[in-house]
Each structure stands twice: as structure tokens, then as C-alpha cells.
Amino acid sequence: MEANARFWERMMDAERERFWRAAVAAMLLAWGFAGCRESQPDVSCQVLDPEQAWHGTNRSQLDALMKTYGRCASTYNEARKPIAAFDWDNTVIKNDVGDATFFYMLAHDEVFQPPGKNWRLTSPWLTGDAVTALDAACGALVEAGSRLPTSSQPACAQELLTIYSEGKTTAGKAAWGGWNYRRMEPSYAWLAQLLAGHTRAEVRAIAEAAMAENLGNPIDTKQTIGSASVTHWVRVPGQMKDLLTSMQANGFDLWIISASPQAVVEPWAQGVGIDASHVIGIRTLEEGGKLGYNLEGCGDVPNGANDGQGQVRGNSLITYIDGKRCWMNKVLFGVTGAAALEPNPDVSKRPLFAAGDSDTDLTFMRDATALRLAINRNKKELMCNAYRNDDGRWLINPMFIQPRPQQAEPYACATTACKAADGASIPCTDGMGAPIADQADTVF
């Protein structure tokens, strides 16, 4: 533990911080992460690079979008820029920065033993089996408030990893229970909650260190955490860099809406020219200048409180499915209360364009008024809606890096492809509330 403390002190002194920032900058340049073309905000009608491959007519439709609504349009208003809202993980980038950060935390002893060694404080959705498993694997290693030695204690690291990645304990017991599937994914929230005890500056340093490693590693690099082999690389596709750069050059207002932690996504977004103030991720409340376990509220959900003994307020909504709409309406348009969970009746207060890859993105993408770009990762609810294309505004593109093969069987949209709030598999309906027939997978 003394060696770990000395390591962190070196990490946080001025020289080490400058080193990491220089390393990250070098990685961004080396991998083209800072943009594939220099942004020229005074140039109107910039089009997408024809050398970057898009599926079908997607490039021409995106060019038409920028021409119709961007700076070269006669109706363009600099004071009310058209909004483009992007999911982050596996949309702007390939792989998941939340995963990359969590794996880094486990490899470098960045998770704290909770106060009183009470794991219920970390999330109200942990099952009794999960709490028992965490106590057994991690409870005796260090005192409350100390860093868990997950780099040298594989059993503790593996328990944390399995609960986070698989939603179960290493013994196969369910790790989570009782949440609203349309508003919350407890394992996503748990990553943000396990940053508790760190300052925002410390979290940024962790995220930047994970960024430098994952951008620098060759594609398909793996690392061992606990006893598991996990992904250890991240890339941003050239097509997404080009789209972001071109939209900015055409005067669009770009936002990131992510189900990864706010403080983790911020430095990644800045690497593609999107300011931290335009990032919306999972937000936890601060306690004494450090991040805590409780979540900031949105809509009809108040700021969180949890005594670790069963008395819980809030902590039940994150930037996930309906929660992404809530946070978009709250941050971008100032909507408060339950109305933030509903489509904004003023269509001028909705994004013009949205992009995502997963079911978690469906609700906020539906609110986009011009085009919606679905990156095909075979996520059933999203793809049922995208293929149904009820209003003609959906675009579908294969993943730009390592695209998925065609799904052999049609998506079971008419029966089980969608999720109810209680987690039940149900038939899908489109943006107008009409049933969706089963859809064949044709863009791969």
C-alpha cells in the first residue's frame, strides 16, 4: 500500500501531470484522434471526405443535411445553431471508454474500499448475493477508505469485474435487481459510483492515462484483469472524425450524450474538438470536494441519497434509454420535472441530428427531427426501429471498424425484441406507436 501511495503521489505532481497530458496529446495526433482535417469554421458547405467509405447513400444524405441546415443555408442562425447529438461508446469510437477506464482502475488500484466496508453504499441495486461476494473477495484486504489492491489480488479484481461486466457474481448469482430497465443500467452507474473518493482532477488523470494506453495499443490488444482477458484498445473511425469536423465547419452545435461517467468522457470528447461543457454523461454528486456514490437527479427523480441500510432516494435514472432524453432536455433545453422525460412539444427544442449504436440510444434518437444515424451492432430495439424507418429519417451504417456479420434470422420485433420497464421482453412499436413487424438485417 505504501508503494501504491507513492505511485499516486508521483502521478499527481506537476511533472507527472504534464507528462500524461503530453502523452495523450501525442497519442491523439498519432492516431488522428484530434480530427482528420483542420476545422475551418468560416468555410460554408464543407462536405464529407469522399475517400471515407459510407454505406449506400449515407454520405450524400449527411452532406445534404449540412447543406440544408448549416452555415450555407439562407435560414441559418448563428444564435440558434442546429444541434447534433452523438452517443459516444461504439458510435464516435470503437469500443467503450467506460470499460477502458474501469479496467485501468482495477489494474492500478484505483477503487476504494467503501465506508464501513458497506458495499450497499455503492449502489442500491446490488443484490444480497453480490454484497456477500464482494465482502468475501475484498472485505479483508484493506480498511475502509483505502485503495483495494486489485492489481495484486485477482480474486477481488475478478469479483468486481464479473459484477460489472456480466451482471452476476463469480459464483453465478444475479448481481443486480429491482431497477427500471428504461431508465437505469446499474452496472453502468456502478462505474461512476466506484469513482467515489477521487476528485474530478484525479478522475481526469485516470481517464487520460487509460486513453493513452488504449489509443497506443494495436487493434485487438488484450490485457488480463483478475483471471479474465479483456479489451485493451480504442479507436475513433475516420468517418466519425470527418463527420464531426464537417458538422462543426458547417456551424452545427455538437453534443455527446453518453452512459459512461461524465468526468471520464470529457477528456475523450475534447480530443475530437468537443468541449467538456458539451458532454452529458453519468453525473455523481460531490461530497467534500470528492465524487460520491449518489447520482444527480433528472426529471421526476431527485438527487440521490443512500444510507446503506435500505433508505434510498433517487439513484434510479442515468443517461440510459429514457434517461438520455431526460438529460438532453434538462441540459440543452432547460426542461425540468416529469416533462423532461417526454418528447419536447416544441420541435425547435429538439436535436436536428442524432447518432447511436445501441438500445440505450433509441429514445433520444427518436427525438431528432431531420436524420438519425444508427451504427449497426445488432442491438435489437434500435435496429427494429431503424429498419422500420417509419418517418424516413433513419440511416443505417455498419460499424466502421470490425463490422458485425449479418444476423441470420430477422429481428423478432413483433414479439420479443424490445424491453419493458420491468425487464420483460415485449413487442416493439415505432415512433408513432405502431407495431413493428419482424425486420431482416440487410446493412452489415
N, C-alpha and C positions, 0 to 999 in steps of 0.2 A: 504493500500500500504506500510506503514511503517513496518507492520508485515511481509509482503512478502519480503521486502528488508532485514530485519533482518534474516529471514529464509535462504535466498540465501547466505548471508554472512557466516552464520554458515556452510552451505553446502560446501562452497569453502575454508574454512580454513583447515589447515593441518590435524587437528584431524578428522574432518568430512570426508575429502577425504580418509584418512586411514580407517575409519570405513566402507565407501562404498566399498572400494577395498576388505577389509576383508569379508564383507557380500557377495559380488559377488563371491569371491573365495570359500566361504563356500557353496553357492548355487550350484556352478559348481561341487563341489565334491559330494554334497548331491544327485544331480540328475545325476551324471555320465557324466556331460557335457564336462569334460576335456578329455574324451576318455575312452573306455571300457576296453582297455588293454594298458599296457605300451608300447609305441613305441620303437622298437629295430632296429635302422637304419642299424645295421651291420648284421641283420638276413635276408637272402635271401628267397624268395618264401614263405613268410607268406601268409596263406590262410584265407579266411573269417571264422568266428566262425560258426561251424555247428549248434550251438544252436540257432542262429538267423535265423528266418524264412524269406525266399525269395520266390517269385513266380516261379513256374516251374523250368527251368534250369538257372535262372538268376545268382544264386550263382556260379555255375560251370563255366559259361561264364566269370564272373568277375574274378574268380580265374585264368582262362586260360589267360585272358588279362594281369594280373600281372605277371604270369609266363613267358609269351611270350615277354613282353617288359620291365619287371622290372630288378632288380639287378642280378637275377639268369640267365638271358638270356646272351648268348655269345656276343650279339651285343650291350649290354647296355653300354652307355657312360655317365659317371658321369657329364661331362661338358655339356651335352645336355640331361637333364632328360626329359622323356616323360611327357607331360603336361596333367593334368586332370582338367577340368573347371566345376565348380558347380554353378548353381543358389543357392540362399540362402533360401528365404522365401518359405515354404511349399515344399522344396526339402531337404536341410540339416536339417531343423527344421520343426516342425508342428506349424502353424500359422505364423504371419507376424511381424517382429521386427519393421518395419516402423509404422504399426498400433499401436503396443505396445508403441512405443516412442511418437507418436502423442497423444494417449490417456493420457499418463503420462504428457505431456506438458500442455494439457488442464486442467488436474486435479491439476496442481501445478503452474499455471500462468506463463508459460514459453514462450508464444507468445507475441511479441512486437507489439504495435500499429505502423503502418508504418509511415515513414516520411510524414509530411503534411497530415496525415490520408488518404493517397492516396493508395488504395488497388491495383490499376493498376500497381504499382511498384512491387508488389509481384509476378505477373505473367501477361504476355501479352495476355494470353489465357482466362482470366476471362471475362465473358460477362458483358454487362451493367447491366443486372438484378442482377448478383452476386455482383457487386460492390455496387449497391444500397442497397441490402440486408445486406451486411457487414457494410455499413455506418449506416444503421438503427439499427442494433443489437449491434454494438460495438463502433461506432464512438464517442458517447458522454461519454463513460465510463472513459477514461483517455486521457491525452495529447499524442501527437506523441512521439515515443521513449520510452514510459512507458509500463510496463507489463500489458497486458489485464487481468482483474480479472475473468478469465473463471471458476475458481473453485467456485465462489460465484455468477456469473451472467450466469445462464443457457441459456438464450436466445442467448447470444453471443457465448457461447460454442457450442450450438446446430447448429447455422448457420455455424460456421467453420467446425463442424463435418459432417454436411449434404453435404456441398460442397465437402469436401474431400472424403467422403465415398460413396456418391450416385451420385455425378456429377450434383447436382441440388440444388436450394435454398430450404429453408423450405416451401416456397410458391409453390414449384414445377416447377420453371423456370429453364431452362438449365443454368448451371454454367460455362460451357466451350464451346469454339467454335473456329474453324478455324485451328486446328492443323493437322499435318501429322500423321495418325494412325500407320504408320510403324516405326516412329522414336520417338514418344513422347506419354506419358500419362500425361496430365497436372496435374492431382491430385497427382501422384507420385512425380513429380517435385516440386509441391507446398509444400509438407512436407519439402523437403530440403531447399526450399526458405524461409519457415517460421522459419527456424533456424537462420535467419539473426538477427544480433545484438549480437549473442553469439560467444565467442571464441571457438576454437576447443577443448580446455580443458573443457570448460563448457558443450559443447555438449557431450563429452565423459562421464562426470559426470551424465548428464541426461540419456544417454543410459544405463550406468551401474546401475543407480537406477531403471530404468524400467526393466532391465534384472533381478535384484534381486527380484523384486516384481513378475514378470511373471514366473520365474523359481520356486519360492517358493510357488505359489498358486496351489491348487489342480486343476486337469483337469476339464474343464467346468466352472471354476470360471468366474463370470461376474462382471462388475462394471458399475456404472451409470455416464455417461458424458452428460451434458445438461439434456435432458429428455430421453436419449436413453440408453439401456442396451447393453454393448459391451464386447468383449472377454477380459479376464484378465489373460491369462496363455499361456505359451510357453513350448514346449519340443523338445528335439532332440532325434529321434528314435535310439534305439540300433543298428539297421542295418546300419544307416548312420555313427554313431560314429565308428563302426567296419570297414566300408569301407574306411573312411578317414585314420584311424590308419594303416590299412593294406597297403593302397597305399603308404603312407609315408614310412612305413617299407620296401617296395619294391622299393623305390627310385623314386617315381613319384613326380613331381612338381605340387602342388595343388594351384589352384586359385579360388577365389569367384568372380562371376560377378552378381551383384545384382541391381535391380531397387529401392532399398532403399538407403538412403543417405550414402555416404562414411563414414563419421565420426560416424554414428550410427552403421553400420555393423562391423566396425573394432574391437571393444571390444568383440562382439559376436564371430567373427571368431577366435580371439586369444584364446577364451575358448575351441575351438576344435583343437588347435595347429597350426592354420594357421596365419602367421604373417600379421600384418596390411599392409605391403608392397605388399602383395599378394591379396589385396581386391580391387575390382573395383566397385564402387557404383556411385550414382549421385554426381557430384562434382560441388560445387558452388565456385565462386571467393571470395577472401577476400578483405575487404575494411578497412584499418586502423587497421589491426590485428584481425578483426572480420569477420565472414561469412556475405556475402551479398546476394542479391536476384538473381544475374546473374549467369548463368551456364557456366562452362568451355566448350569450343567447341571441336569438333572432326570431322574428315573427311572434308567435304566441308562446315561445319558450324563453323563460328568463335566464339571466346569468346563473351559472351552475353553483351549487353548494352540495357538499357531501361530507358527512361526519364519520364515514367509515363504519357506521353501526346500523345502517339501513335508512337513515334520514337523508333523503336526496331531493334537491330541487334542480330542475333543468337538466343539463348534461345529456340531452336527448335529441339534439339536432346539430348536424355538421354540414359542410358543403358536399352533400351526397344526395342524389336524385332530387326530391322536392326541396331539400335544403340548399341546393345550388341556386335554385330560383329565389329562395328566400334571401340569401346573402347577396345575390345580384341586385334584387330590388332594394335591399337595405342600403348597400354601399353606393351603388351607381345612381339610384333614383330617390333615395331618402324615404322609402316606404317603411312604415312601422306597423307593429301589431300583426294580427292574423292576415291582413291584406297582403303582406309580403310573401305569403305562401301561394297566392293566387296570380294568374296572369294579369299583368298590368292592363287595365281597360284603356289606358292612353297608349296607343301603339307607338307614339313618338318616344315613349319612355320604355322602349324595349331595344335589345341589340338588333342591328341590321343583319349581322352575320354571326354564326356560331359554329364551332368545330369541336368534335369529341370522338371518343373511341369506345365508350362503354355505356352500360345501362345507367351508371351514375350520372351521365351527362344528358339523358333524354329530356328531362323536364325543362332545363334552361335552354336547350337547343330548340325545343318546340316553340319557345317564345320569340326566336329570331324571325324577323319579318321578310327578309329577302332570300338568303341562302343558308343552308345548313350542310356542313361537310362532315360525313360520318366516315371515320377510318375503320375499315372492316377488320375487327379482331374476333369475329364470330360471337359477339355478345348479343344474345337472343332478343331482348326487348328493344334495344336500339336498332338492330337490323330489321326486325319486323316493321318498325315504323319507317325506317329509311327506304326499304324496298316497297312498302305500301305507297309512300310518296303521295299522300292524299291531296296536297296542295301544289305539287310540282316544284317544291323548293329544296328538295333533298338531293345532295350529291353524295356518291359513294366512291371511295378510293381504297384500293388495297393498301396495306401497310407498306411504307416506302422502303423499310429495311426488314428483311426476312418476312415477307408477306405470308399469311396463312394459306394453306391449300384450301380448295373448295370444300365446303361442308357437303357431304354426300346427300344427306337427307334434308328436305325442306325444313325451315324453322317451324316449330309447332305453334304458330301464332294463334290459331283458332282454339287451342286447348290449354297449353301449359307454359308457354314461353315467357309469360310476364309474372310479376310478383305483387301480391297484396301486402298491406302493411304488416300483417301477422306472419309473413313469410310463405304463405300458401302460393302454389303455382296456379295461375289463372289465365284465361284467355286475354289476348291483347286488344286494345282499342286504339284508334288513331287519334290525331289531334282534334278531330271533330266528334270524338266519342263513338265512332262507328266500329263494328267488329273488323278485325284484320284476318283475312284468310291466310293459310299457310303460305310461306314465301320461299322460293328457291334461292339458293346462294349463287349469284351469277357474276359478282365482281370480286375477283380473288387474284 
